[in-house]
Amino acid sequence: MARGRSTFRQRDVTAALKAAHAAGCGVRRLVIDREGRIVIETTDGTTGQPPIEEQRNEWDEAK
């Protein structure tokens, strides 16, 4: 049985880690979900993503 298509590549992980290092962040943990989204948890506890309440767009307020 053939494997499914890869959702991420090694170079994606390498680029994410290099970017975190270039930003001066220590990496505590790296998580890749089934869709291929890469989340890096830094040593200061941030994930590089804004909190949920800050992830709003103009359609959240549309009536």
Jmol script that loads the backbone (N, CA, C; Angstrom):
load data "model"
ATOM      1  N   MET A   1       0.846  -1.169   0.000  1.00  0.00           N
ATOM      2  CA  MET A   1       0.000   0.000   0.000  1.00  0.00           C
ATOM      3  C   MET A   1       0.901   1.243   0.000  1.00  0.00           C
ATOM      4  N   ALA A   2       0.619   2.183  -0.838  1.00  0.00           N
ATOM      5  CA  ALA A   2       1.422   3.396  -0.965  1.00  0.00           C
ATOM      6  C   ALA A   2       1.106   4.367   0.173  1.00  0.00           C
ATOM      7  N   ARG A   3       2.133   5.106   0.544  1.00  0.00           N
ATOM      8  CA  ARG A   3       1.919   6.135   1.561  1.00  0.00           C
ATOM      9  C   ARG A   3       1.190   7.315   0.940  1.00  0.00           C
ATOM     10  N   GLY A   4       0.473   8.040   1.778  1.00  0.00           N
ATOM     11  CA  GLY A   4      -0.202   9.245   1.307  1.00  0.00           C
ATOM     12  C   GLY A   4       0.796  10.358   1.050  1.00  0.00           C
ATOM     13  N   ARG A   5       0.322  11.420   0.486  1.00  0.00           N
ATOM     14  CA  ARG A   5       1.180  12.552   0.167  1.00  0.00           C
ATOM     15  C   ARG A   5       1.660  13.224   1.456  1.00  0.00           C
ATOM     16  N   SER A   6       2.918  13.603   1.486  1.00  0.00           N
ATOM     17  CA  SER A   6       3.497  14.241   2.663  1.00  0.00           C
ATOM     18  C   SER A   6       2.939  15.654   2.827  1.00  0.00           C
ATOM     19  N   THR A   7       2.613  16.024   4.071  1.00  0.00           N
ATOM     20  CA  THR A   7       2.060  17.356   4.331  1.00  0.00           C
ATOM     21  C   THR A   7       3.140  18.371   4.674  1.00  0.00           C
ATOM     22  N   PHE A   8       4.360  17.899   4.938  1.00  0.00           N
ATOM     23  CA  PHE A   8       5.472  18.798   5.196  1.00  0.00           C
ATOM     24  C   PHE A   8       6.758  18.111   4.750  1.00  0.00           C
ATOM     25  N   ARG A   9       7.788  18.901   4.605  1.00  0.00           N
ATOM     26  CA  ARG A   9       9.081  18.365   4.188  1.00  0.00           C
ATOM     27  C   ARG A   9      10.130  18.706   5.247  1.00  0.00           C
ATOM     28  N   GLN A  10      11.215  17.977   5.207  1.00  0.00           N
ATOM     29  CA  GLN A  10      12.307  18.235   6.146  1.00  0.00           C
ATOM     30  C   GLN A  10      12.776  19.673   6.040  1.00  0.00           C
ATOM     31  N   ARG A  11      12.805  20.222   4.832  1.00  0.00           N
ATOM     32  CA  ARG A  11      13.273  21.608   4.671  1.00  0.00           C
ATOM     33  C   ARG A  11      12.318  22.601   5.333  1.00  0.00           C
ATOM     34  N   ASP A  12      11.014  22.264   5.445  1.00  0.00           N
ATOM     35  CA  ASP A  12      10.069  23.128   6.151  1.00  0.00           C
ATOM     36  C   ASP A  12      10.419  23.204   7.636  1.00  0.00           C
ATOM     37  N   VAL A  13      10.735  22.053   8.212  1.00  0.00           N
ATOM     38  CA  VAL A  13      11.100  21.992   9.626  1.00  0.00           C
ATOM     39  C   VAL A  13      12.421  22.728   9.855  1.00  0.00           C
ATOM     40  N   THR A  14      13.386  22.484   8.984  1.00  0.00           N
ATOM     41  CA  THR A  14      14.684  23.144   9.098  1.00  0.00           C
ATOM     42  C   THR A  14      14.542  24.656   9.006  1.00  0.00           C
ATOM     43  N   ALA A  15      13.745  25.136   8.063  1.00  0.00           N
ATOM     44  CA  ALA A  15      13.539  26.582   7.900  1.00  0.00           C
ATOM     45  C   ALA A  15      12.869  27.185   9.129  1.00  0.00           C
ATOM     46  N   ALA A  16      11.890  26.483   9.695  1.00  0.00           N
ATOM     47  CA  ALA A  16      11.200  26.982  10.887  1.00  0.00           C
ATOM     48  C   ALA A  16      12.157  27.077  12.073  1.00  0.00           C
ATOM     49  N   LEU A  17      12.991  26.057  12.247  1.00  0.00           N
ATOM     50  CA  LEU A  17      13.955  26.067  13.348  1.00  0.00           C
ATOM     51  C   LEU A  17      15.022  27.146  13.156  1.00  0.00           C
ATOM     52  N   LYS A  18      15.487  27.326  11.924  1.00  0.00           N
ATOM     53  CA  LYS A  18      16.470  28.376  11.647  1.00  0.00           C
ATOM     54  C   LYS A  18      15.876  29.755  11.896  1.00  0.00           C
ATOM     55  N   ALA A  19      14.619  29.951  11.535  1.00  0.00           N
ATOM     56  CA  ALA A  19      13.953  31.237  11.750  1.00  0.00           C
ATOM     57  C   ALA A  19      13.815  31.532  13.243  1.00  0.00           C
ATOM     58  N   ALA A  20      13.448  30.526  14.023  1.00  0.00           N
ATOM     59  CA  ALA A  20      13.330  30.713  15.472  1.00  0.00           C
ATOM     60  C   ALA A  20      14.691  31.065  16.068  1.00  0.00           C
ATOM     61  N   HIS A  21      15.714  30.370  15.618  1.00  0.00           N
ATOM     62  CA  HIS A  21      17.062  30.644  16.113  1.00  0.00           C
ATOM     63  C   HIS A  21      17.520  32.046  15.715  1.00  0.00           C
ATOM     64  N   ALA A  22      17.246  32.451  14.481  1.00  0.00           N
ATOM     65  CA  ALA A  22      17.624  33.786  14.007  1.00  0.00           C
ATOM     66  C   ALA A  22      16.898  34.885  14.778  1.00  0.00           C
ATOM     67  N   ALA A  23      15.706  34.580  15.272  1.00  0.00           N
ATOM     68  CA  ALA A  23      14.937  35.548  16.046  1.00  0.00           C
ATOM     69  C   ALA A  23      15.399  35.593  17.499  1.00  0.00           C
ATOM     70  N   GLY A  24      16.354  34.724  17.844  1.00  0.00           N
ATOM     71  CA  GLY A  24      16.880  34.722  19.206  1.00  0.00           C
ATOM     72  C   GLY A  24      16.057  33.903  20.174  1.00  0.00           C
ATOM     73  N   CYS A  25      15.222  33.019  19.664  1.00  0.00           N
ATOM     74  CA  CYS A  25      14.363  32.201  20.511  1.00  0.00           C
ATOM     75  C   CYS A  25      14.964  30.812  20.690  1.00  0.00           C
ATOM     76  N   GLY A  26      14.919  30.316  21.902  1.00  0.00           N
ATOM     77  CA  GLY A  26      15.285  28.929  22.149  1.00  0.00           C
ATOM     78  C   GLY A  26      14.059  28.065  21.887  1.00  0.00           C
ATOM     79  N   VAL A  27      14.249  26.901  21.330  1.00  0.00           N
ATOM     80  CA  VAL A  27      13.120  26.028  21.004  1.00  0.00           C
ATOM     81  C   VAL A  27      12.966  24.969  22.081  1.00  0.00           C
ATOM     82  N   ARG A  28      11.792  24.936  22.692  1.00  0.00           N
ATOM     83  CA  ARG A  28      11.482  23.925  23.690  1.00  0.00           C
ATOM     84  C   ARG A  28      10.843  22.712  23.038  1.00  0.00           C
ATOM     85  N   ARG A  29       9.953  22.972  22.077  1.00  0.00           N
ATOM     86  CA  ARG A  29       9.206  21.877  21.464  1.00  0.00           C
ATOM     87  C   ARG A  29       8.741  22.298  20.083  1.00  0.00           C
ATOM     88  N   LEU A  30       8.693  21.345  19.169  1.00  0.00           N
ATOM     89  CA  LEU A  30       8.195  21.575  17.825  1.00  0.00           C
ATOM     90  C   LEU A  30       7.099  20.540  17.563  1.00  0.00           C
ATOM     91  N   VAL A  31       5.941  20.999  17.116  1.00  0.00           N
ATOM     92  CA  VAL A  31       4.803  20.111  16.876  1.00  0.00           C
ATOM     93  C   VAL A  31       4.360  20.265  15.429  1.00  0.00           C
ATOM     94  N   ILE A  32       4.108  19.150  14.761  1.00  0.00           N
ATOM     95  CA  ILE A  32       3.576  19.162  13.400  1.00  0.00           C
ATOM     96  C   ILE A  32       2.264  18.395  13.424  1.00  0.00           C
ATOM     97  N   ASP A  33       1.163  19.065  13.048  1.00  0.00           N
ATOM     98  CA  ASP A  33      -0.126  18.375  13.077  1.00  0.00           C
ATOM     99  C   ASP A  33      -0.383  17.648  11.759  1.00  0.00           C
ATOM    100  N   ARG A  34      -1.509  16.978  11.648  1.00  0.00           N
ATOM    101  CA  ARG A  34      -1.830  16.167  10.476  1.00  0.00           C
ATOM    102  C   ARG A  34      -1.941  16.971   9.188  1.00  0.00           C
ATOM    103  N   GLU A  35      -2.277  18.260   9.304  1.00  0.00           N
ATOM    104  CA  GLU A  35      -2.381  19.117   8.120  1.00  0.00           C
ATOM    105  C   GLU A  35      -1.036  19.683   7.709  1.00  0.00           C
ATOM    106  N   GLY A  36      -0.001  19.448   8.502  1.00  0.00           N
ATOM    107  CA  GLY A  36       1.329  19.936   8.173  1.00  0.00           C
ATOM    108  C   GLY A  36       1.676  21.264   8.810  1.00  0.00           C
ATOM    109  N   ARG A  37       0.804  21.786   9.655  1.00  0.00           N
ATOM    110  CA  ARG A  37       1.083  23.049  10.337  1.00  0.00           C
ATOM    111  C   ARG A  37       2.192  22.817  11.362  1.00  0.00           C
ATOM    112  N   ILE A  38       3.183  23.677  11.348  1.00  0.00           N
ATOM    113  CA  ILE A  38       4.320  23.569  12.250  1.00  0.00           C
ATOM    114  C   ILE A  38       4.182  24.631  13.334  1.00  0.00           C
ATOM    115  N   VAL A  39       4.198  24.201  14.595  1.00  0.00           N
ATOM    116  CA  VAL A  39       4.108  25.113  15.731  1.00  0.00           C
ATOM    117  C   VAL A  39       5.363  24.925  16.571  1.00  0.00           C
ATOM    118  N   ILE A  40       6.040  26.020  16.858  1.00  0.00           N
ATOM    119  CA  ILE A  40       7.251  25.978  17.675  1.00  0.00           C
ATOM    120  C   ILE A  40       6.951  26.635  19.016  1.00  0.00           C
ATOM    121  N   GLU A  41       7.186  25.893  20.092  1.00  0.00           N
ATOM    122  CA  GLU A  41       7.066  26.455  21.434  1.00  0.00           C
ATOM    123  C   GLU A  41       8.467  26.861  21.868  1.00  0.00           C
ATOM    124  N   THR A  42       8.612  28.128  22.224  1.00  0.00           N
ATOM    125  CA  THR A  42       9.932  28.632  22.597  1.00  0.00           C
ATOM    126  C   THR A  42      10.174  28.442  24.088  1.00  0.00           C
ATOM    127  N   THR A  43      11.411  28.668  24.498  1.00  0.00           N
ATOM    128  CA  THR A  43      11.762  28.463  25.899  1.00  0.00           C
ATOM    129  C   THR A  43      11.108  29.477  26.822  1.00  0.00           C
ATOM    130  N   ASP A  44      10.638  30.606  26.279  1.00  0.00           N
ATOM    131  CA  ASP A  44       9.928  31.571  27.128  1.00  0.00           C
ATOM    132  C   ASP A  44       8.428  31.292  27.163  1.00  0.00           C
ATOM    133  N   GLY A  45       7.979  30.195  26.544  1.00  0.00           N
ATOM    134  CA  GLY A  45       6.589  29.771  26.629  1.00  0.00           C
ATOM    135  C   GLY A  45       5.692  30.268  25.517  1.00  0.00           C
ATOM    136  N   THR A  46       6.206  31.056  24.570  1.00  0.00           N
ATOM    137  CA  THR A  46       5.367  31.541  23.479  1.00  0.00           C
ATOM    138  C   THR A  46       5.377  30.538  22.335  1.00  0.00           C
ATOM    139  N   THR A  47       4.339  30.577  21.501  1.00  0.00           N
ATOM    140  CA  THR A  47       4.251  29.655  20.377  1.00  0.00           C
ATOM    141  C   THR A  47       4.410  30.348  19.040  1.00  0.00           C
ATOM    142  N   GLY A  48       4.608  31.645  19.021  1.00  0.00           N
ATOM    143  CA  GLY A  48       4.765  32.357  17.762  1.00  0.00           C
ATOM    144  C   GLY A  48       3.443  32.657  17.092  1.00  0.00           C
ATOM    145  N   GLN A  49       2.347  32.319  17.748  1.00  0.00           N
ATOM    146  CA  GLN A  49       1.025  32.625  17.232  1.00  0.00           C
ATOM    147  C   GLN A  49       0.333  33.537  18.231  1.00  0.00           C
ATOM    148  N   PRO A  50      -0.441  34.517  17.749  1.00  0.00           N
ATOM    149  CA  PRO A  50      -1.146  35.375  18.693  1.00  0.00           C
ATOM    150  C   PRO A  50      -2.194  34.576  19.451  1.00  0.00           C
ATOM    151  N   PRO A  51      -2.531  35.004  20.674  1.00  0.00           N
ATOM    152  CA  PRO A  51      -3.595  34.315  21.399  1.00  0.00           C
ATOM    153  C   PRO A  51      -4.897  34.300  20.594  1.00  0.00           C
ATOM    154  N   ILE A  52      -5.763  33.372  20.900  1.00  0.00           N
ATOM    155  CA  ILE A  52      -7.020  33.207  20.153  1.00  0.00           C
ATOM    156  C   ILE A  52      -7.789  34.516  20.051  1.00  0.00           C
ATOM    157  N   GLU A  53      -7.855  35.291  21.117  1.00  0.00           N
ATOM    158  CA  GLU A  53      -8.626  36.535  21.072  1.00  0.00           C
ATOM    159  C   GLU A  53      -8.029  37.550  20.109  1.00  0.00           C
ATOM    160  N   GLU A  54      -6.756  37.411  19.735  1.00  0.00           N
ATOM    161  CA  GLU A  54      -6.127  38.327  18.777  1.00  0.00           C
ATOM    162  C   GLU A  54      -6.188  37.800  17.352  1.00  0.00           C
ATOM    163  N   GLN A  55      -6.689  36.597  17.133  1.00  0.00           N
ATOM    164  CA  GLN A  55      -6.733  36.000  15.802  1.00  0.00           C
ATOM    165  C   GLN A  55      -8.074  36.289  15.127  1.00  0.00           C
ATOM    166  N   ARG A  56      -8.500  37.513  15.145  1.00  0.00           N
ATOM    167  CA  ARG A  56      -9.780  37.876  14.572  1.00  0.00           C
ATOM    168  C   ARG A  56      -9.559  38.545  13.220  1.00  0.00           C
ATOM    169  N   ASN A  57     -10.591  38.527  12.388  1.00  0.00           N
ATOM    170  CA  ASN A  57     -10.538  39.249  11.133  1.00  0.00           C
ATOM    171  C   ASN A  57     -11.845  40.002  10.937  1.00  0.00           C
ATOM    172  N   GLU A  58     -11.962  40.732   9.836  1.00  0.00           N
ATOM    173  CA  GLU A  58     -13.148  41.581   9.642  1.00  0.00           C
ATOM    174  C   GLU A  58     -14.443  40.782   9.554  1.00  0.00           C
ATOM    175  N   TRP A  59     -14.380  39.510   9.190  1.00  0.00           N
ATOM    176  CA  TRP A  59     -15.588  38.712   9.078  1.00  0.00           C
ATOM    177  C   TRP A  59     -16.119  38.257  10.433  1.00  0.00           C
ATOM    178  N   ASP A  60     -15.303  38.319  11.468  1.00  0.00           N
ATOM    179  CA  ASP A  60     -15.769  37.963  12.803  1.00  0.00           C
ATOM    180  C   ASP A  60     -16.822  38.945  13.299  1.00  0.00           C
ATOM    181  N   GLU A  61     -16.738  40.187  12.839  1.00  0.00           N
ATOM    182  CA  GLU A  61     -17.655  41.232  13.293  1.00  0.00           C
ATOM    183  C   GLU A  61     -18.769  41.515  12.285  1.00  0.00           C
ATOM    184  N   ALA A  62     -18.796  40.827  11.149  1.00  0.00           N
ATOM    185  CA  ALA A  62     -19.815  41.074  10.116  1.00  0.00           C
ATOM    186  C   ALA A  62     -21.193  40.690  10.637  1.00  0.00           C
ATOM    187  N   LYS A  63     -22.171  41.474  10.229  1.00  0.00           N
ATOM    188  CA  LYS A  63     -23.553  41.211  10.664  1.00  0.00           C
ATOM    189  C   LYS A  63     -24.455  40.989   9.508  1.00  0.00           C
TER     190      LYS A  63
END
end "model"
wireframe off; spacefill off
backbone 0.3
color backbone group
